């Protein structure tokens, strides 16, 4: 890495070091409390004017969230829960998605995970 690359990389590293703890703290605060419908929007702006935003919508155990970084790339997470099943998906800033699906019964559960490359794995739990 030459001197110019290091000089350019440092502000980005500092920005991430500043933004990530703030977004994580805001996410934890948004998740505290009773299970009621709520929506939270968090925007973090650095001294140089770059911003990152996070939106979280929770309702009776279901979660929809998205985070947009200062580079404009967005990642998202969706979780749908019921008494007998949970499905979740995560989409990264590169557009690739991974999913997890769990079905519960009185005798156990079956979980299947599908990675962004389409490969799957599963786990069966018996009580």
PyMOL commands that set and color helices and strands:
alter all, ss='L'
color gray80, all
select helices_A, chain A and resi 3-31
alter helices_A, ss='H'
color red, helices_A
select strands_A, chain A and resi 38-45+51-59+62-68+74-81+85-91+97-105+108-114+120-126
alter strands_A, ss='S'
color yellow, strands_A
deselect
rebuild
show_as cartoon
